[in-house]
């Protein structure tokens, strides 16, 4: 990522388009993949939730979501 930072002065903005909100909080500079994975999973989950909705279906007298 350091190479990209050197050639892209807008790296923070660019990464937001990939749902990577904060390079420090995502563990990018620490090379912490577990931290990155967990942070990105939360952001992706939040994004998916904002674009979908839950509905209740009644089938054979049972509720399912």
Order of alpha helices (4+ residues) and beta strands (2+ residues): alpha-alpha-alpha-beta-beta
